[in-house]
Amino acid sequence: MNYRSLGRTGLKVSEISLGSWTTYGGSVDEGEAIRVIHRAFEHGIDLFDTADVYVRGAAETVLGKALQDLPREQVVIATKVMGRVWDGPLGAGLSRKHVFDAMDHSLRRLQVDYVDLYQLHAPDASTPIEETLRALEDLVRAGKTRYVGFSNFDHQPPLLRKAVAYQKARGWNPFVSSQPRYNLLEPRIEREHMPFCKANGIGIINYSPLVQGILTNKYAGGAIPAGSRATTSFKHFLEGEHALNADNVAAAERFAAWVAKRGLGAPAPVAIAWVLRRPEISSVITGATSVAQLDENLKALEVKLSDADWREAQRATWQGAWWVSPAEKARAAKAAEGIKAKRGRAKRPARAGRKAARR
């Protein structure tokens, strides 16, 4: 295993980390989940990522059980806050109360006194960012987390810039990590978010390096393999993030063909290695439902290709153009509709105003 610094900190994290979204506490048997977590540690993985909202706390509970057999000082535990974890108006968000209460619940489920990295899972429009940042600072000072980070803030650059500047102005513990979605089919963060993180000493711990399994090419030809996410109760994530669609499946087929042509083995490790080619990446979060799948993903560490090789892979996959994912297309279309509607509303008063002025 290789290790990289988490942003500008002295914390060393494994290049490949283990996540638990939809798997541990969900689709994977508890015993198998614990075996995978222990095998990951044996391979040198020291970063284990989860969130309180994953299966309503069940993922944290399973991870906590597995960690009881591992030396606490040799693992980096990362979890997140924001999503709904209990009913009622106080069961979600980034208010000071919810952040504090959610941390206490996470610590109990994980069976630890502190976490190493506490991340804002996503922006909360109902809470001033200043309130949330103060809560994070107080959690660090209380010894309940060593570092703070965020996830999915890459979609709101102005808010992120404001938050980083607010921390700096007060000398508070800064964000040390960002957790965006980043993979061969969704490289958009390379345009703005990645340079921003580099300039501010923020390490990137990306999720979905395989686009929820699409880049394994198991959905080739429209196939829906038994046991795949598309056959489970978590299918809505594939649909909600526009992951399983004709464009992505076709791109995955082209990528798999290129990998086979180059004799590189299975496409999954190569796709993970594509992410690791960037020095801005501190760690790639991978999921594994079995020890065999974990071992397969770790082969990414053996993939050594030149920049020219990676450009060739991108041309083959994207067909020579910068890839625009279906999710990006949907967001752009929605944004365009909003702008059009806003312009329409703005024009009507303007015309009335001109008439009034003429009168």
C-alpha positions as CSV (number, residue, x, y, z in Angstrom):
1,M,0.0,0.0,0.0
2,N,1.1,3.5,-0.7
3,Y,0.2,6.5,1.4
4,R,-0.4,10.2,0.7
5,S,-0.8,13.2,2.8
6,L,-4.4,14.4,3.4
7,G,-4.2,17.8,1.8
8,R,-1.6,20.0,3.6
9,T,-1.8,18.0,6.9
10,G,0.7,15.5,8.2
11,L,-2.0,12.8,8.3
12,K,-1.1,9.9,6.0
13,V,-3.9,8.0,4.4
14,S,-3.9,4.9,2.2
15,E,-4.2,5.6,-1.5
16,I,-7.2,3.3,-1.5
17,S,-9.8,3.6,1.3
18,L,-12.8,1.5,2.1
19,G,-16.3,3.0,2.1
20,S,-19.6,1.6,3.3
21,W,-22.4,3.3,1.3
22,T,-25.3,0.8,0.8
23,T,-23.1,-2.1,1.7
24,Y,-22.2,-2.6,5.4
25,G,-25.4,-2.7,7.4
26,G,-27.3,-3.0,4.2
27,S,-26.7,-5.3,1.3
28,V,-23.8,-7.2,2.8
29,D,-24.0,-9.7,5.6
30,E,-22.5,-8.4,8.8
31,G,-20.0,-11.3,9.1
32,E,-18.8,-10.8,5.6
33,A,-18.6,-7.0,6.1
34,I,-16.3,-7.5,9.1
35,R,-14.1,-9.9,7.1
36,V,-13.7,-7.4,4.3
37,I,-12.8,-4.6,6.8
38,H,-10.2,-6.7,8.5
39,R,-8.8,-7.8,5.1
40,A,-8.6,-4.2,4.1
41,F,-6.5,-3.4,7.2
42,E,-4.2,-6.4,6.5
43,H,-3.6,-4.9,3.0
44,G,-2.6,-1.6,4.5
45,I,-5.8,0.4,4.2
46,D,-6.0,2.8,7.1
47,L,-8.9,5.1,6.0
48,F,-12.4,3.8,6.6
49,D,-15.2,6.1,5.4
50,T,-18.8,6.0,6.4
51,A,-21.7,8.4,7.3
52,D,-24.5,8.5,9.9
53,V,-27.1,8.5,7.2
54,Y,-25.9,5.2,5.5
55,V,-28.7,2.7,6.2
56,R,-29.8,5.0,9.1
57,G,-26.7,4.4,11.2
58,A,-26.3,0.7,10.5
59,A,-23.1,1.2,8.4
60,E,-21.5,3.0,11.4
61,T,-22.6,0.2,13.7
62,V,-21.0,-2.6,11.6
63,L,-17.8,-0.6,11.1
64,G,-17.7,0.0,14.9
65,K,-17.9,-3.7,15.6
66,A,-15.1,-4.5,13.1
67,L,-12.8,-1.8,14.5
68,Q,-12.9,-3.3,17.9
69,D,-10.4,-5.9,16.7
70,L,-8.1,-3.3,15.2
71,P,-5.6,-0.9,16.9
72,R,-7.4,2.5,17.1
73,E,-4.2,4.5,16.6
74,Q,-3.5,2.8,13.3
75,V,-6.9,3.6,11.6
76,V,-8.4,6.8,10.3
77,I,-12.2,6.9,10.9
78,A,-14.1,9.3,8.7
79,T,-17.9,9.9,9.0
80,K,-20.4,12.5,7.9
81,V,-23.3,14.6,9.1
82,M,-26.3,16.3,7.4
83,G,-28.7,13.6,6.2
84,R,-31.8,12.5,8.0
85,V,-31.0,10.0,10.7
86,W,-34.1,10.3,12.9
87,D,-37.6,11.6,12.5
88,G,-38.9,15.1,13.2
89,P,-37.6,18.6,12.4
90,L,-34.3,18.0,14.3
91,G,-33.4,14.8,12.6
92,A,-31.3,16.3,9.8
93,G,-29.3,19.4,8.7
94,L,-26.3,21.3,9.8
95,S,-27.6,23.3,12.7
96,R,-25.4,23.5,15.8
97,K,-27.8,21.2,17.7
98,H,-28.0,18.6,15.0
99,V,-24.2,18.5,14.4
100,F,-23.5,18.0,18.1
101,D,-26.2,15.4,18.6
102,A,-25.3,13.5,15.4
103,M,-21.7,13.4,16.5
104,D,-22.6,11.8,19.8
105,H,-24.8,9.2,18.1
106,S,-22.0,8.4,15.6
107,L,-19.4,8.0,18.4
108,R,-21.7,5.5,20.2
109,R,-22.4,3.5,17.0
110,L,-18.7,3.4,16.1
111,Q,-17.7,2.6,19.7
112,V,-15.0,5.2,19.8
113,D,-14.2,8.4,21.8
114,Y,-13.4,10.5,18.7
115,V,-13.4,10.3,14.9
116,D,-10.4,11.4,12.9
117,L,-12.3,13.2,10.2
118,Y,-15.8,14.7,10.5
119,Q,-17.3,15.8,7.2
120,L,-20.3,17.9,6.2
121,H,-22.2,15.5,3.9
122,A,-23.7,18.3,1.8
123,P,-24.7,21.9,2.0
124,D,-27.8,22.8,4.2
125,A,-29.6,25.8,2.7
126,S,-31.7,26.2,6.0
127,T,-28.6,26.8,8.2
128,P,-26.1,29.7,8.0
129,I,-22.7,28.3,7.1
130,E,-21.2,30.4,9.9
131,E,-23.2,28.5,12.5
132,T,-22.1,25.1,11.1
133,L,-18.4,26.2,11.0
134,R,-18.5,27.3,14.6
135,A,-20.0,23.9,15.6
136,L,-17.2,22.1,13.8
137,E,-14.5,24.2,15.4
138,D,-16.0,23.5,18.9
139,L,-16.1,19.8,18.1
140,V,-12.3,19.9,17.3
141,R,-11.6,21.8,20.5
142,A,-13.7,19.3,22.5
143,G,-11.6,16.5,21.1
144,K,-14.4,14.7,19.4
145,T,-12.8,15.0,15.9
146,R,-9.2,15.5,14.8
147,Y,-9.9,17.1,11.4
148,V,-12.9,18.5,9.5
149,G,-13.9,18.2,5.9
150,F,-16.8,18.4,3.5
151,S,-18.6,16.4,0.8
152,N,-20.6,17.5,-2.3
153,F,-19.8,21.2,-1.8
154,D,-18.1,21.2,-5.3
155,H,-21.6,22.0,-6.8
156,Q,-21.7,25.3,-4.8
157,P,-18.3,27.1,-5.4
158,P,-19.4,30.4,-3.9
159,L,-20.6,28.8,-0.6
160,L,-17.3,26.8,-0.4
161,R,-15.2,29.9,-1.0
162,K,-17.1,31.7,1.7
163,A,-16.7,28.9,4.2
164,V,-12.9,28.5,3.6
165,A,-12.4,32.3,3.9
166,Y,-14.5,32.4,7.1
167,Q,-12.3,29.8,8.7
168,K,-9.1,31.5,7.7
169,A,-10.2,34.9,8.9
170,R,-10.7,33.5,12.4
171,G,-7.8,31.2,12.6
172,W,-10.0,28.2,13.0
173,N,-9.1,24.6,12.1
174,P,-9.6,24.6,8.3
175,F,-11.2,22.0,6.0
176,V,-8.6,19.4,5.2
177,S,-10.6,17.3,2.8
178,S,-13.2,17.3,0.0
179,Q,-15.3,14.3,-0.9
180,P,-16.7,14.8,-4.4
181,R,-17.8,12.3,-7.1
182,Y,-14.9,11.8,-9.5
183,N,-14.3,9.1,-12.1
184,L,-13.4,8.6,-15.7
185,L,-17.0,9.3,-16.8
186,E,-17.3,12.4,-14.6
187,P,-14.1,14.4,-14.6
188,R,-15.7,17.8,-14.2
189,I,-14.0,18.6,-10.9
190,E,-10.7,18.9,-12.8
191,R,-11.9,22.3,-14.2
192,E,-12.4,24.3,-11.0
193,H,-12.8,22.3,-7.8
194,M,-9.5,20.4,-8.0
195,P,-7.5,23.6,-8.5
196,F,-9.4,25.3,-5.7
197,C,-8.6,22.4,-3.3
198,K,-4.9,22.4,-4.3
199,A,-4.6,26.1,-3.7
200,N,-6.2,25.8,-0.2
201,G,-4.4,22.7,0.9
202,I,-7.5,20.5,0.8
203,G,-7.0,16.8,0.0
204,I,-9.6,15.1,-2.2
205,I,-11.1,11.8,-1.1
206,N,-13.3,11.0,-4.0
207,Y,-16.2,8.6,-4.1
208,S,-17.8,6.5,-6.9
209,P,-14.5,5.8,-8.9
210,L,-16.4,3.1,-10.8
211,V,-19.7,5.1,-11.2
212,Q,-21.5,2.6,-8.9
213,G,-20.1,-0.3,-10.8
214,I,-20.8,0.9,-14.3
215,L,-17.0,0.9,-15.2
216,T,-16.7,-2.7,-14.3
217,N,-18.6,-3.3,-17.6
218,K,-21.0,-5.7,-15.9
219,Y,-23.9,-3.9,-17.4
220,A,-22.6,-4.3,-21.0
221,G,-25.3,-4.8,-23.6
222,G,-28.0,-3.8,-21.2
223,A,-27.4,-6.8,-18.9
224,I,-28.6,-6.6,-15.3
225,P,-26.5,-9.2,-13.4
226,A,-28.0,-11.0,-10.5
227,G,-26.9,-9.5,-7.2
228,S,-25.9,-6.1,-8.8
229,R,-27.1,-2.8,-7.3
230,A,-29.6,-2.6,-10.1
231,T,-31.5,-5.6,-8.6
232,T,-31.5,-4.3,-5.0
233,S,-33.5,-1.8,-3.0
234,F,-30.6,0.7,-3.7
235,K,-31.4,0.8,-7.4
236,H,-32.8,4.3,-6.9
237,F,-29.2,5.6,-6.4
238,L,-28.3,4.4,-9.9
239,E,-31.3,6.2,-11.3
240,G,-31.1,9.3,-9.1
241,E,-27.5,10.0,-10.1
242,H,-28.1,9.1,-13.8
243,A,-25.5,6.4,-13.6
244,L,-27.1,3.5,-15.3
245,N,-28.0,4.7,-18.8
246,A,-27.1,4.0,-22.4
247,D,-24.4,6.6,-22.7
248,N,-22.5,5.5,-19.6
249,V,-22.9,1.8,-20.5
250,A,-21.5,2.5,-24.0
251,A,-18.6,4.4,-22.6
252,A,-17.8,1.6,-20.2
253,E,-17.9,-0.9,-23.0
254,R,-15.4,1.2,-25.0
255,F,-13.1,1.6,-21.9
256,A,-13.3,-2.2,-21.3
257,A,-12.3,-2.8,-24.9
258,W,-9.3,-0.5,-24.6
259,V,-8.2,-2.2,-21.3
260,A,-8.5,-5.6,-23.0
261,K,-6.6,-4.5,-26.0
262,R,-3.8,-3.3,-23.8
263,G,-3.8,-6.6,-21.8
264,L,-4.4,-4.8,-18.5
265,G,-6.8,-7.3,-17.0
266,A,-10.1,-6.3,-15.6
267,P,-11.4,-2.7,-16.2
268,A,-12.2,-1.9,-12.5
269,P,-8.6,-1.6,-11.2
270,V,-7.6,0.4,-14.3
271,A,-10.5,2.8,-13.7
272,I,-9.4,3.3,-10.1
273,A,-5.8,3.8,-11.2
274,W,-7.0,6.5,-13.6
275,V,-8.2,8.5,-10.5
276,L,-5.0,7.9,-8.7
277,R,-3.0,9.4,-11.6
278,R,-3.8,12.8,-10.1
279,P,-1.6,14.0,-7.2
280,E,-4.5,16.1,-5.9
281,I,-6.2,12.8,-4.9
282,S,-5.4,11.8,-1.3
283,S,-7.4,8.6,-1.4
284,V,-9.9,6.8,-3.6
285,I,-12.9,5.5,-1.7
286,T,-13.8,2.0,-3.0
287,G,-16.7,-0.3,-2.0
288,A,-16.4,-4.0,-1.6
289,T,-19.1,-6.6,-1.0
290,S,-16.6,-9.4,-0.6
291,V,-12.9,-10.1,0.0
292,A,-12.5,-11.1,-3.6
293,Q,-13.9,-7.8,-4.8
294,L,-11.6,-5.9,-2.4
295,D,-8.5,-7.9,-3.7
296,E,-9.5,-7.1,-7.3
297,N,-9.8,-3.3,-6.6
298,L,-6.4,-3.3,-4.9
299,K,-4.8,-4.4,-8.2
300,A,-5.1,-0.7,-9.1
301,L,-1.9,-0.2,-7.2
302,E,-0.1,-2.3,-9.8
303,V,-1.3,-0.4,-12.8
304,K,1.5,1.9,-14.1
305,L,0.7,3.9,-17.2
306,S,2.2,7.0,-18.7
307,D,0.3,10.3,-19.3
308,A,0.2,9.4,-23.0
309,D,-1.5,6.0,-22.1
310,W,-4.1,7.7,-20.0
311,R,-4.9,10.2,-22.8
312,E,-5.3,7.3,-25.2
313,A,-7.7,5.7,-22.7
314,Q,-9.7,8.9,-22.4
315,R,-10.0,9.3,-26.2
316,A,-11.2,5.7,-26.5
317,T,-13.7,6.1,-23.7
318,W,-14.9,9.7,-24.5
319,Q,-14.6,9.3,-28.3
320,G,-12.2,12.2,-28.4
321,A,-14.3,14.8,-26.6
322,W,-14.4,15.9,-23.0
323,W,-17.0,13.7,-21.4
324,V,-20.2,15.3,-20.3
325,S,-22.1,12.8,-18.1
326,P,-25.9,12.4,-18.3
327,A,-26.0,13.8,-14.7
328,E,-24.3,17.0,-15.8
329,K,-26.6,17.2,-18.8
330,A,-29.7,16.9,-16.6
331,R,-28.3,19.5,-14.2
332,A,-27.5,21.9,-17.1
333,A,-31.0,21.5,-18.6
334,K,-32.6,22.1,-15.2
335,A,-30.5,25.2,-14.7
336,A,-31.3,26.5,-18.2
337,E,-35.0,26.1,-17.5
338,G,-34.7,28.0,-14.2
339,I,-32.8,30.9,-16.0
340,K,-35.4,31.0,-18.7
341,A,-38.3,31.1,-16.2
342,K,-36.5,33.8,-14.2
343,R,-35.9,35.9,-17.3
344,G,-39.6,35.5,-18.2
345,R,-40.7,36.8,-14.8
346,A,-38.2,39.7,-15.0
347,K,-39.4,40.8,-18.4
348,R,-43.1,41.2,-17.5
349,P,-42.6,43.9,-14.8
350,A,-40.1,45.7,-17.0
351,R,-42.6,46.1,-19.8
352,A,-45.2,47.3,-17.4
353,G,-42.8,49.8,-16.0
354,R,-42.0,51.1,-19.4
355,K,-45.7,51.6,-20.2
356,A,-46.1,53.4,-16.9
357,A,-43.2,55.7,-17.7
358,R,-44.7,56.6,-21.1
359,R,-48.0,57.4,-19.4
